[in-house]
Amino acid sequence: MLRLALVFLLLTAGTAHALPLNTSCRVPSSHDAEVIRTVLETGLSLEVGDKVLLAGFEAGWVESHMNNLDCGDADSLGVFQQRPSMGWGTPSQIMDVAYAARRFFEYAVEVDRPDLTPGLLADAVQRSCCPQRYDQALPRAESMLRQAWQGGPEVVGGVTHVVEDGDVWAGRTRLSTSGDFVGRPSVAGRFVFARTVRGEVLALADGAWQPVASGVAGDPEAVLRPDGTVDLYAVLVDGSVAKLSDPFAMIGMGGGSPQGARQSGSIPLSPPGFAAGKPSAVAHPDGSVTVYVRSGTTLVVSERGAWREIAQGLEASPEAVLRPDGTIDVYSLIGGRAHRLGTKWEPLGDSRFIDTVSAQPDGTVYARKADGTVLKAG
C-alpha cells in the first residue's frame, strides 16, 4: 500500500518553487533549530543513508529555510512545502514536522538511483521548477546537518567535551578546526575520539587528529581497560556492532596503517541491522568489558559473547557506568528526560535534553539542552 501511495505521489506531485513566490508568506533568514533536529531524528529512525539525509536538508533549506511555514504557494505548507491537494497529507499532518519529514524520506528512498546527487534526489521528490538550487544549497545543508548532529556531552574528570559547530571542545579549549565532527566525543585516558560527518573515527593524540576507522554510523565508545589499553566500539553503517581496530596501532603507537572499520582489523559483535546510536562499554577490574546498545527500542547487553535483553522502552542510546561498589547503573533519555534503569525506567527530573547523557560513578548525570547548554540532569 505504501509503495502504491509513493508511486501516486511520483505521478502527481506538484511543482515546488525555491522558497514560496507568495510575497505574503514570510520566510525567516535562518533555520529553526528544533526543525533540523526533528528532520534528522526522523531520518535516523527510518535508517536512511547519508545521501537521503542530505537531500532532505537541501530540500528543507530551498523550500523554507528549514522552517515549518504555515503558508506558501497555492496550498503548500510546512518545511518541505508539501501540498494537501497533491496527496501529501492533511494540512495538520503536513504541519507536523516529523510526519512531513517521514513522507519526504519514504518517497526519496523509493525514487533514489545511484546516478542522482543529493540535490537531484531532492528535486525528484519535490518536482521543482529550479532543480539546480538544491545542489547549490549543499554547503548550507551540511552545516545544518552538523548542527543537528551535535550530540550529548562527554564529561570526564570534571571537563565537558562536546561537538559544537563541527568542532570538538574540551571545556573552553577548542581541540579541532576542521568543522567536520558530529555527535558526541569519547574520552579514554589521554585520547579523545570523535566521528566525522563522513563516518570516520579520528583520534586526538599528541596534538594531532589521526584516522582510526571508517564506515561508522554512530558515535564511538572508547573505554580504558585496567592494563592501560583502550577498546573502541561503534555501530557500523550496516547496523552491526563492532570492536574497532586497535586504536594504538592505528595512530602509530604499535605499528600498522589505518585499516578502517570495514576491514579485517575490526571484530564484529553482532549481525547487521542489530543496533543504532552509540554503544556504552564498561571495563571491569578483571579486564572484561560489557557492552550495552540500543536495538530498536530494546536495551541489550553483550556478556561473554552473547547478547541478552534487559529492558524495553529505549528511545536514545544507553549510558552505563561502573559504580565504586562494583554495580552498574544504566541511564538514557526517554521523552527527552533523563532516566535511570531500576526495576523500570525511573525519571530523574522534568527537564528535557537532547541525544545522550553522560553519567559519573558517583551517580551525577549530565545532559545537553537544545541550545547547547550542558546541565546536571535530575
KOLSE-238246 format. One record per residue (C-alpha): x, y, z; residue in three letters. Coordinates in Angstrom, 3 decimals. Layout:
BEGIN
@c1: X c2: Y c3: Z residu: ALA
...
***
This chain:
BEGIN
@c1: 0.000 c2: 0.000 c3: 0.000 residu: MET
@c1: 2.846 c2: 2.381 c3: 0.861 residu: LEU
@c1: 4.568 c2: 1.635 c3: -2.451 residu: ARG
@c1: 1.374 c2: 2.403 c3: -4.363 residu: LEU
@c1: 0.944 c2: 5.661 c3: -2.479 residu: ALA
@c1: 4.509 c2: 6.665 c3: -3.280 residu: LEU
@c1: 4.040 c2: 5.872 c3: -6.969 residu: VAL
@c1: 0.899 c2: 8.017 c3: -6.947 residu: PHE
@c1: 2.896 c2: 10.892 c3: -5.482 residu: LEU
@c1: 5.590 c2: 10.489 c3: -8.119 residu: LEU
@c1: 2.995 c2: 10.812 c3: -10.846 residu: LEU
@c1: 1.040 c2: 13.670 c3: -9.318 residu: THR
@c1: 3.449 c2: 15.722 c3: -7.190 residu: ALA
@c1: 3.018 c2: 19.436 c3: -7.713 residu: GLY
@c1: 5.854 c2: 21.690 c3: -8.760 residu: THR
@c1: 7.690 c2: 23.261 c3: -5.824 residu: ALA
@c1: 9.419 c2: 26.615 c3: -6.056 residu: HIS
@c1: 12.687 c2: 27.690 c3: -4.433 residu: ALA
@c1: 11.060 c2: 29.455 c3: -1.463 residu: LEU
@c1: 7.413 c2: 30.488 c3: -1.796 residu: PRO
@c1: 6.605 c2: 33.036 c3: -4.500 residu: LEU
@c1: 3.698 c2: 34.228 c3: -2.347 residu: ASN
@c1: 5.025 c2: 37.568 c3: -1.067 residu: THR
@c1: 2.722 c2: 37.458 c3: 1.950 residu: SER
@c1: 4.459 c2: 34.305 c3: 3.175 residu: CYS
@c1: 7.362 c2: 35.426 c3: 5.343 residu: ARG
@c1: 10.358 c2: 33.076 c3: 5.333 residu: VAL
@c1: 12.926 c2: 33.513 c3: 8.140 residu: PRO
@c1: 16.506 c2: 34.029 c3: 7.029 residu: SER
@c1: 17.834 c2: 31.226 c3: 9.254 residu: SER
@c1: 16.732 c2: 27.728 c3: 10.143 residu: HIS
@c1: 14.687 c2: 26.614 c3: 13.133 residu: ASP
@c1: 16.917 c2: 24.518 c3: 15.428 residu: ALA
@c1: 14.058 c2: 22.273 c3: 16.501 residu: GLU
@c1: 13.052 c2: 21.646 c3: 12.897 residu: VAL
@c1: 16.507 c2: 20.444 c3: 11.843 residu: ILE
@c1: 16.707 c2: 18.155 c3: 14.866 residu: ARG
@c1: 13.294 c2: 16.684 c3: 14.138 residu: THR
@c1: 14.128 c2: 16.118 c3: 10.465 residu: VAL
@c1: 17.410 c2: 14.437 c3: 11.434 residu: LEU
@c1: 15.784 c2: 12.272 c3: 14.099 residu: GLU
@c1: 13.093 c2: 11.190 c3: 11.634 residu: THR
@c1: 15.682 c2: 10.249 c3: 9.037 residu: GLY
@c1: 17.668 c2: 8.277 c3: 11.578 residu: LEU
@c1: 14.558 c2: 6.478 c3: 12.810 residu: SER
@c1: 13.924 c2: 5.371 c3: 9.219 residu: LEU
@c1: 17.609 c2: 4.391 c3: 8.878 residu: GLU
@c1: 18.032 c2: 6.359 c3: 5.655 residu: VAL
@c1: 21.504 c2: 6.825 c3: 4.187 residu: GLY
@c1: 23.691 c2: 9.931 c3: 4.156 residu: ASP
@c1: 22.622 c2: 10.954 c3: 0.629 residu: LYS
@c1: 18.940 c2: 10.815 c3: 1.515 residu: VAL
@c1: 19.579 c2: 12.822 c3: 4.691 residu: LEU
@c1: 21.437 c2: 15.478 c3: 2.710 residu: LEU
@c1: 18.634 c2: 15.559 c3: 0.148 residu: ALA
@c1: 16.177 c2: 16.275 c3: 2.953 residu: GLY
@c1: 18.286 c2: 19.081 c3: 4.356 residu: PHE
@c1: 18.880 c2: 20.607 c3: 0.915 residu: GLU
@c1: 15.155 c2: 20.471 c3: 0.135 residu: ALA
@c1: 14.261 c2: 21.911 c3: 3.529 residu: GLY
@c1: 16.601 c2: 24.860 c3: 3.053 residu: TRP
@c1: 15.498 c2: 25.617 c3: -0.504 residu: VAL
@c1: 11.784 c2: 25.338 c3: 0.273 residu: GLU
@c1: 11.535 c2: 27.024 c3: 3.675 residu: SER
@c1: 14.996 c2: 27.766 c3: 5.092 residu: HIS
@c1: 14.179 c2: 24.770 c3: 7.310 residu: MET
@c1: 11.170 c2: 26.408 c3: 8.977 residu: ASN
@c1: 7.694 c2: 24.976 c3: 9.481 residu: ASN
@c1: 5.827 c2: 27.546 c3: 7.382 residu: LEU
@c1: 2.062 c2: 27.868 c3: 7.719 residu: ASP
@c1: 1.921 c2: 29.467 c3: 4.271 residu: CYS
@c1: 3.248 c2: 29.007 c3: 0.754 residu: GLY
@c1: 2.322 c2: 28.948 c3: -2.907 residu: ASP
@c1: -1.204 c2: 27.629 c3: -3.605 residu: ALA
@c1: -1.850 c2: 25.195 c3: -0.736 residu: ASP
@c1: 1.817 c2: 24.402 c3: 0.021 residu: SER
@c1: 2.694 c2: 24.117 c3: 3.716 residu: LEU
@c1: 5.426 c2: 23.168 c3: 6.115 residu: GLY
@c1: 9.144 c2: 22.644 c3: 5.959 residu: VAL
@c1: 9.035 c2: 20.878 c3: 2.567 residu: PHE
@c1: 6.125 c2: 22.963 c3: 1.172 residu: GLN
@c1: 4.050 c2: 19.840 c3: 0.603 residu: GLN
@c1: 0.553 c2: 20.205 c3: -0.864 residu: ARG
@c1: -2.532 c2: 18.541 c3: 0.621 residu: PRO
@c1: -4.181 c2: 18.676 c3: -2.816 residu: SER
@c1: -1.376 c2: 16.508 c3: -4.204 residu: MET
@c1: -1.740 c2: 13.710 c3: -1.688 residu: GLY
@c1: 0.983 c2: 14.565 c3: 0.835 residu: TRP
@c1: -1.469 c2: 14.592 c3: 3.760 residu: GLY
@c1: -3.914 c2: 16.848 c3: 5.528 residu: THR
@c1: -2.782 c2: 20.369 c3: 6.459 residu: PRO
@c1: -2.431 c2: 19.348 c3: 10.095 residu: SER
@c1: -0.355 c2: 16.310 c3: 9.152 residu: GLN
@c1: 1.953 c2: 18.325 c3: 6.905 residu: ILE
@c1: 2.442 c2: 20.879 c3: 9.685 residu: MET
@c1: 3.737 c2: 18.047 c3: 11.876 residu: ASP
@c1: 7.468 c2: 18.204 c3: 11.033 residu: VAL
@c1: 8.080 c2: 14.550 c3: 11.875 residu: ALA
@c1: 5.218 c2: 13.471 c3: 9.598 residu: TYR
@c1: 6.377 c2: 15.748 c3: 6.761 residu: ALA
@c1: 9.947 c2: 14.520 c3: 7.050 residu: ALA
@c1: 8.842 c2: 10.911 c3: 7.108 residu: ARG
@c1: 6.837 c2: 11.367 c3: 3.906 residu: ARG
@c1: 9.804 c2: 13.087 c3: 2.225 residu: PHE
@c1: 12.282 c2: 10.377 c3: 3.237 residu: PHE
@c1: 9.980 c2: 7.480 c3: 2.316 residu: GLU
@c1: 9.455 c2: 8.979 c3: -1.135 residu: TYR
@c1: 13.176 c2: 9.759 c3: -1.533 residu: ALA
@c1: 14.134 c2: 6.157 c3: -0.767 residu: VAL
@c1: 11.576 c2: 4.989 c3: -3.343 residu: GLU
@c1: 12.868 c2: 7.145 c3: -6.201 residu: VAL
@c1: 16.623 c2: 7.177 c3: -5.421 residu: ASP
@c1: 19.080 c2: 6.000 c3: -8.056 residu: ARG
@c1: 22.892 c2: 5.667 c3: -7.916 residu: PRO
@c1: 23.369 c2: 8.437 c3: -10.509 residu: ASP
@c1: 21.449 c2: 11.052 c3: -8.508 residu: LEU
@c1: 23.272 c2: 13.618 c3: -6.401 residu: THR
@c1: 21.580 c2: 14.639 c3: -3.129 residu: PRO
@c1: 20.241 c2: 17.723 c3: -4.919 residu: GLY
@c1: 18.856 c2: 15.812 c3: -7.869 residu: LEU
@c1: 17.288 c2: 13.346 c3: -5.454 residu: LEU
@c1: 15.666 c2: 16.266 c3: -3.627 residu: ALA
@c1: 14.314 c2: 17.504 c3: -6.975 residu: ASP
@c1: 12.992 c2: 14.031 c3: -7.804 residu: ALA
@c1: 10.872 c2: 14.296 c3: -4.664 residu: VAL
@c1: 9.929 c2: 17.969 c3: -4.915 residu: GLN
@c1: 9.438 c2: 18.219 c3: -8.720 residu: ARG
@c1: 10.814 c2: 21.745 c3: -8.593 residu: SER
@c1: 10.969 c2: 24.478 c3: -11.181 residu: CYS
@c1: 14.587 c2: 25.079 c3: -10.128 residu: CYS
@c1: 16.355 c2: 21.706 c3: -9.715 residu: PRO
@c1: 19.860 c2: 23.179 c3: -9.664 residu: GLN
@c1: 19.181 c2: 25.115 c3: -6.462 residu: ARG
@c1: 19.180 c2: 22.008 c3: -4.287 residu: TYR
@c1: 22.797 c2: 21.076 c3: -5.017 residu: ASP
@c1: 23.697 c2: 24.765 c3: -4.685 residu: GLN
@c1: 22.403 c2: 24.506 c3: -1.117 residu: ALA
@c1: 24.844 c2: 21.684 c3: -0.240 residu: LEU
@c1: 27.187 c2: 23.788 c3: 1.980 residu: PRO
@c1: 24.214 c2: 25.130 c3: 3.935 residu: ARG
@c1: 22.698 c2: 21.638 c3: 4.221 residu: ALA
@c1: 25.963 c2: 20.179 c3: 5.517 residu: GLU
@c1: 26.248 c2: 22.992 c3: 8.074 residu: SER
@c1: 22.698 c2: 22.440 c3: 9.334 residu: MET
@c1: 23.261 c2: 18.702 c3: 9.450 residu: LEU
@c1: 26.361 c2: 19.190 c3: 11.591 residu: ARG
@c1: 24.418 c2: 21.414 c3: 13.965 residu: GLN
@c1: 21.576 c2: 18.924 c3: 14.134 residu: ALA
@c1: 24.124 c2: 16.198 c3: 14.872 residu: TRP
@c1: 25.571 c2: 17.964 c3: 17.904 residu: GLN
@c1: 25.334 c2: 15.222 c3: 20.458 residu: GLY
@c1: 25.379 c2: 14.853 c3: 24.186 residu: GLY
@c1: 28.301 c2: 15.732 c3: 26.420 residu: PRO
@c1: 31.210 c2: 13.533 c3: 27.461 residu: GLU
@c1: 32.182 c2: 14.588 c3: 30.979 residu: VAL
@c1: 35.485 c2: 13.144 c3: 32.181 residu: VAL
@c1: 37.478 c2: 14.384 c3: 35.167 residu: GLY
@c1: 35.239 c2: 17.410 c3: 35.502 residu: GLY
@c1: 35.899 c2: 18.510 c3: 31.896 residu: VAL
@c1: 32.973 c2: 18.657 c3: 29.482 residu: THR
@c1: 33.746 c2: 17.506 c3: 25.938 residu: HIS
@c1: 31.228 c2: 18.392 c3: 23.208 residu: VAL
@c1: 30.959 c2: 18.917 c3: 19.476 residu: VAL
@c1: 29.958 c2: 22.488 c3: 18.675 residu: GLU
@c1: 29.527 c2: 23.745 c3: 15.086 residu: ASP
@c1: 31.548 c2: 20.830 c3: 13.752 residu: GLY
@c1: 34.496 c2: 21.047 c3: 16.143 residu: ASP
@c1: 35.449 c2: 19.248 c3: 19.341 residu: VAL
@c1: 35.790 c2: 21.261 c3: 22.536 residu: TRP
@c1: 37.120 c2: 20.335 c3: 25.976 residu: ALA
@c1: 35.731 c2: 22.969 c3: 28.302 residu: GLY
@c1: 36.806 c2: 26.269 c3: 26.755 residu: ARG
@c1: 39.621 c2: 24.671 c3: 24.740 residu: THR
@c1: 39.000 c2: 24.028 c3: 21.053 residu: ARG
@c1: 40.538 c2: 20.715 c3: 20.040 residu: LEU
@c1: 39.866 c2: 20.844 c3: 16.286 residu: SER
@c1: 39.388 c2: 23.366 c3: 13.500 residu: THR
@c1: 38.165 c2: 21.217 c3: 10.600 residu: SER
@c1: 34.433 c2: 21.690 c3: 11.191 residu: GLY
@c1: 33.887 c2: 18.038 c3: 10.239 residu: ASP
@c1: 32.862 c2: 16.456 c3: 13.539 residu: PHE
@c1: 29.398 c2: 15.380 c3: 14.641 residu: VAL
@c1: 27.787 c2: 13.715 c3: 17.623 residu: GLY
@c1: 29.405 c2: 13.005 c3: 20.961 residu: ARG
@c1: 33.151 c2: 12.639 c3: 21.552 residu: PRO
@c1: 34.544 c2: 9.792 c3: 23.639 residu: SER
@c1: 37.499 c2: 10.110 c3: 26.001 residu: VAL
@c1: 39.736 c2: 7.305 c3: 27.275 residu: ALA
@c1: 42.907 c2: 8.167 c3: 29.155 residu: GLY
@c1: 44.706 c2: 10.905 c3: 27.257 residu: ARG
@c1: 42.963 c2: 10.125 c3: 23.964 residu: PHE
@c1: 39.890 c2: 11.839 c3: 22.504 residu: VAL
@c1: 37.901 c2: 10.050 c3: 19.800 residu: PHE
@c1: 35.255 c2: 11.686 c3: 17.604 residu: ALA
@c1: 33.255 c2: 10.915 c3: 14.471 residu: ARG
@c1: 33.204 c2: 12.984 c3: 11.280 residu: THR
@c1: 30.217 c2: 13.699 c3: 9.066 residu: VAL
@c1: 31.762 c2: 11.224 c3: 6.578 residu: ARG
@c1: 31.519 c2: 8.325 c3: 9.031 residu: GLY
@c1: 35.191 c2: 8.277 c3: 10.036 residu: GLU
@c1: 36.509 c2: 7.990 c3: 13.588 residu: VAL
@c1: 39.533 c2: 10.155 c3: 14.355 residu: LEU
@c1: 41.689 c2: 10.087 c3: 17.469 residu: ALA
@c1: 43.438 c2: 13.071 c3: 19.017 residu: LEU
@c1: 46.872 c2: 12.065 c3: 20.258 residu: ALA
@c1: 49.914 c2: 14.271 c3: 20.857 residu: ASP
@c1: 48.103 c2: 17.285 c3: 19.402 residu: GLY
@c1: 47.121 c2: 15.737 c3: 16.065 residu: ALA
@c1: 43.957 c2: 14.075 c3: 14.797 residu: TRP
@c1: 44.617 c2: 10.763 c3: 13.072 residu: GLN
@c1: 42.228 c2: 8.272 c3: 11.415 residu: PRO
@c1: 41.221 c2: 5.180 c3: 13.322 residu: VAL
@c1: 38.229 c2: 3.780 c3: 11.438 residu: ALA
@c1: 35.716 c2: 4.404 c3: 8.659 residu: SER
@c1: 32.267 c2: 3.137 c3: 7.766 residu: GLY
@c1: 30.849 c2: 4.139 c3: 11.148 residu: VAL
@c1: 27.202 c2: 5.166 c3: 11.584 residu: ALA
@c1: 27.145 c2: 6.033 c3: 15.290 residu: GLY
@c1: 29.314 c2: 7.801 c3: 17.821 residu: ASP
@c1: 32.360 c2: 5.846 c3: 19.040 residu: PRO
@c1: 32.699 c2: 4.496 c3: 22.556 residu: GLU
@c1: 36.235 c2: 4.304 c3: 23.956 residu: ALA
@c1: 36.894 c2: 2.507 c3: 27.232 residu: VAL
@c1: 40.141 c2: 2.406 c3: 29.198 residu: LEU
@c1: 40.991 c2: -1.095 c3: 30.404 residu: ARG
@c1: 42.818 c2: -1.796 c3: 33.684 residu: PRO
@c1: 46.049 c2: -2.591 c3: 31.819 residu: ASP
@c1: 46.055 c2: 0.876 c3: 30.198 residu: GLY
@c1: 44.929 c2: -0.241 c3: 26.731 residu: THR
@c1: 41.877 c2: 1.231 c3: 25.013 residu: VAL
@c1: 38.987 c2: -0.651 c3: 23.455 residu: ASP
@c1: 36.919 c2: 1.187 c3: 20.843 residu: LEU
@c1: 33.373 c2: 0.243 c3: 19.843 residu: TYR
@c1: 30.866 c2: 1.622 c3: 17.314 residu: ALA
@c1: 27.794 c2: 0.792 c3: 15.281 residu: VAL
@c1: 28.741 c2: 0.477 c3: 11.606 residu: LEU
@c1: 26.766 c2: 1.642 c3: 8.587 residu: VAL
@c1: 25.176 c2: -1.806 c3: 8.209 residu: ASP
@c1: 23.777 c2: -1.626 c3: 11.736 residu: GLY
@c1: 26.222 c2: -4.106 c3: 13.217 residu: SER
@c1: 28.156 c2: -3.536 c3: 16.443 residu: VAL
@c1: 31.921 c2: -3.865 c3: 16.151 residu: ALA
@c1: 35.045 c2: -3.622 c3: 18.237 residu: LYS
@c1: 37.230 c2: -1.444 c3: 16.059 residu: LEU
@c1: 40.868 c2: -1.883 c3: 15.107 residu: SER
@c1: 43.416 c2: -1.356 c3: 17.864 residu: ASP
@c1: 43.446 c2: 2.455 c3: 18.177 residu: PRO
@c1: 47.036 c2: 2.485 c3: 19.449 residu: PHE
@c1: 48.205 c2: 0.723 c3: 16.291 residu: ALA
@c1: 46.094 c2: 2.985 c3: 14.113 residu: MET
@c1: 47.667 c2: 6.161 c3: 15.500 residu: ILE
@c1: 51.221 c2: 4.885 c3: 15.271 residu: GLY
@c1: 51.742 c2: 3.550 c3: 18.777 residu: MET
@c1: 52.343 c2: -0.034 c3: 17.866 residu: GLY
@c1: 52.639 c2: -0.152 c3: 14.101 residu: GLY
@c1: 50.088 c2: -0.732 c3: 11.417 residu: GLY
@c1: 48.474 c2: 1.636 c3: 8.966 residu: SER
@c1: 44.853 c2: 2.780 c3: 9.260 residu: PRO
@c1: 42.639 c2: -0.201 c3: 8.423 residu: GLN
@c1: 39.164 c2: 1.181 c3: 8.881 residu: GLY
@c1: 36.100 c2: -0.319 c3: 10.443 residu: ALA
@c1: 35.209 c2: -2.147 c3: 7.242 residu: ARG
@c1: 38.463 c2: -4.067 c3: 7.097 residu: GLN
@c1: 39.751 c2: -7.118 c3: 8.896 residu: SER
@c1: 41.061 c2: -5.204 c3: 11.906 residu: GLY
@c1: 37.552 c2: -4.861 c3: 13.373 residu: SER
@c1: 35.739 c2: -7.609 c3: 15.253 residu: ILE
@c1: 32.004 c2: -7.952 c3: 14.565 residu: PRO
@c1: 29.972 c2: -8.402 c3: 17.726 residu: LEU
@c1: 26.504 c2: -8.639 c3: 16.180 residu: SER
@c1: 24.740 c2: -9.297 c3: 12.870 residu: PRO
@c1: 23.866 c2: -6.385 c3: 10.545 residu: PRO
@c1: 20.734 c2: -4.402 c3: 11.325 residu: GLY
@c1: 21.138 c2: -5.074 c3: 15.026 residu: PHE
@c1: 21.744 c2: -1.685 c3: 16.637 residu: ALA
@c1: 21.703 c2: 2.085 c3: 16.258 residu: ALA
@c1: 23.319 c2: 5.019 c3: 18.006 residu: GLY
@c1: 26.250 c2: 4.928 c3: 20.415 residu: LYS
@c1: 27.311 c2: 1.838 c3: 22.365 residu: PRO
@c1: 28.243 c2: 2.148 c3: 26.025 residu: SER
@c1: 31.023 c2: -0.017 c3: 27.427 residu: ALA
@c1: 32.138 c2: -0.782 c3: 30.970 residu: VAL
@c1: 35.588 c2: -2.204 c3: 31.749 residu: ALA
@c1: 35.693 c2: -4.452 c3: 34.817 residu: HIS
@c1: 38.691 c2: -4.893 c3: 37.166 residu: PRO
@c1: 39.310 c2: -8.377 c3: 35.735 residu: ASP
@c1: 39.788 c2: -6.880 c3: 32.264 residu: GLY
@c1: 36.464 c2: -7.999 c3: 30.794 residu: SER
@c1: 34.248 c2: -5.463 c3: 29.023 residu: VAL
@c1: 30.435 c2: -5.305 c3: 28.994 residu: THR
@c1: 28.817 c2: -3.528 c3: 26.037 residu: VAL
@c1: 25.300 c2: -2.026 c3: 26.046 residu: TYR
@c1: 23.454 c2: -0.949 c3: 22.864 residu: VAL
@c1: 20.006 c2: 0.036 c3: 21.693 residu: ARG
@c1: 18.379 c2: -2.476 c3: 19.356 residu: SER
@c1: 15.134 c2: -0.863 c3: 18.202 residu: GLY
@c1: 13.521 c2: 0.113 c3: 21.500 residu: THR
@c1: 15.253 c2: -2.693 c3: 23.389 residu: THR
@c1: 18.283 c2: -2.322 c3: 25.660 residu: LEU
@c1: 20.603 c2: -5.274 c3: 25.124 residu: VAL
@c1: 23.918 c2: -6.173 c3: 26.720 residu: VAL
@c1: 26.780 c2: -8.336 c3: 25.493 residu: SER
@c1: 28.382 c2: -10.525 c3: 28.132 residu: GLU
@c1: 30.827 c2: -13.304 c3: 27.318 residu: ARG
@c1: 29.991 c2: -13.068 c3: 23.638 residu: GLY
@c1: 26.199 c2: -13.378 c3: 23.949 residu: ALA
@c1: 23.547 c2: -10.667 c3: 23.717 residu: TRP
@c1: 20.609 c2: -10.591 c3: 26.102 residu: ARG
@c1: 17.674 c2: -8.235 c3: 26.550 residu: GLU
@c1: 17.466 c2: -6.310 c3: 29.814 residu: ILE
@c1: 14.859 c2: -3.572 c3: 29.228 residu: ALA
@c1: 12.312 c2: -2.156 c3: 26.795 residu: GLN
@c1: 11.166 c2: 1.378 c3: 26.030 residu: GLY
@c1: 14.548 c2: 2.776 c3: 24.951 residu: LEU
@c1: 14.419 c2: 5.895 c3: 22.749 residu: GLU
@c1: 18.078 c2: 7.004 c3: 22.827 residu: ALA
@c1: 21.496 c2: 5.470 c3: 23.302 residu: SER
@c1: 22.231 c2: 3.995 c3: 26.732 residu: PRO
@c1: 24.897 c2: 5.177 c3: 29.163 residu: GLU
@c1: 26.352 c2: 2.585 c3: 31.512 residu: ALA
@c1: 28.708 c2: 3.424 c3: 34.378 residu: VAL
@c1: 30.575 c2: 1.271 c3: 36.893 residu: LEU
@c1: 29.949 c2: 2.450 c3: 40.428 residu: ARG
@c1: 32.534 c2: 2.216 c3: 43.251 residu: PRO
@c1: 30.695 c2: -0.776 c3: 44.759 residu: ASP
@c1: 31.077 c2: -2.749 c3: 41.521 residu: GLY
@c1: 27.455 c2: -2.430 c3: 40.382 residu: THR
@c1: 26.480 c2: -0.931 c3: 37.033 residu: ILE
@c1: 23.958 c2: 1.860 c3: 36.568 residu: ASP
@c1: 22.333 c2: 2.437 c3: 33.172 residu: VAL
@c1: 20.829 c2: 5.763 c3: 32.089 residu: TYR
@c1: 19.144 c2: 7.098 c3: 28.963 residu: SER
@c1: 16.834 c2: 9.805 c3: 27.656 residu: LEU
@c1: 13.182 c2: 8.838 c3: 27.283 residu: ILE
@c1: 10.836 c2: 11.522 c3: 26.030 residu: GLY
@c1: 13.797 c2: 13.899 c3: 26.316 residu: GLY
@c1: 14.050 c2: 13.353 c3: 30.082 residu: ARG
@c1: 16.920 c2: 11.592 c3: 31.842 residu: ALA
@c1: 16.009 c2: 8.181 c3: 33.265 residu: HIS
@c1: 17.818 c2: 5.600 c3: 35.381 residu: ARG
@c1: 17.107 c2: 1.894 c3: 34.994 residu: LEU
@c1: 15.944 c2: 0.254 c3: 38.200 residu: GLY
@c1: 13.146 c2: -2.293 c3: 38.220 residu: THR
@c1: 11.814 c2: 0.005 c3: 35.484 residu: LYS
@c1: 12.903 c2: 3.291 c3: 33.871 residu: TRP
@c1: 12.764 c2: 5.950 c3: 36.594 residu: GLU
@c1: 12.787 c2: 9.676 c3: 35.605 residu: PRO
@c1: 15.429 c2: 11.878 c3: 37.211 residu: LEU
@c1: 13.530 c2: 15.132 c3: 36.640 residu: GLY
@c1: 11.309 c2: 17.012 c3: 34.247 residu: ASP
@c1: 13.973 c2: 18.904 c3: 32.280 residu: SER
@c1: 14.272 c2: 17.929 c3: 28.632 residu: ARG
@c1: 17.540 c2: 17.262 c3: 26.848 residu: PHE
@c1: 18.885 c2: 16.007 c3: 23.503 residu: ILE
@c1: 20.879 c2: 12.993 c3: 22.334 residu: ASP
@c1: 22.573 c2: 11.145 c3: 25.232 residu: THR
@c1: 23.538 c2: 11.564 c3: 28.867 residu: VAL
@c1: 26.972 c2: 11.375 c3: 30.500 residu: SER
@c1: 26.931 c2: 9.541 c3: 33.825 residu: ALA
@c1: 29.583 c2: 9.587 c3: 36.541 residu: GLN
@c1: 30.493 c2: 6.819 c3: 39.029 residu: PRO
@c1: 29.039 c2: 8.898 c3: 41.886 residu: ASP
@c1: 25.617 c2: 8.989 c3: 40.208 residu: GLY
@c1: 25.879 c2: 12.520 c3: 38.782 residu: THR
@c1: 24.339 c2: 12.742 c3: 35.309 residu: VAL
@c1: 24.961 c2: 15.459 c3: 32.714 residu: TYR
@c1: 22.947 c2: 16.170 c3: 29.576 residu: ALA
@c1: 22.689 c2: 18.813 c3: 26.881 residu: ARG
@c1: 19.813 c2: 21.182 c3: 26.178 residu: LYS
@c1: 18.723 c2: 22.004 c3: 22.620 residu: ALA
@c1: 20.561 c2: 25.338 c3: 22.861 residu: ASP
@c1: 23.845 c2: 23.531 c3: 23.616 residu: GLY
@c1: 23.928 c2: 24.181 c3: 27.363 residu: THR
@c1: 25.203 c2: 21.245 c3: 29.442 residu: VAL
@c1: 23.464 c2: 20.794 c3: 32.781 residu: LEU
@c1: 23.164 c2: 18.279 c3: 35.564 residu: LYS
@c1: 20.084 c2: 16.153 c3: 34.968 residu: ALA
@c1: 17.844 c2: 15.484 c3: 37.931 residu: GLY
***
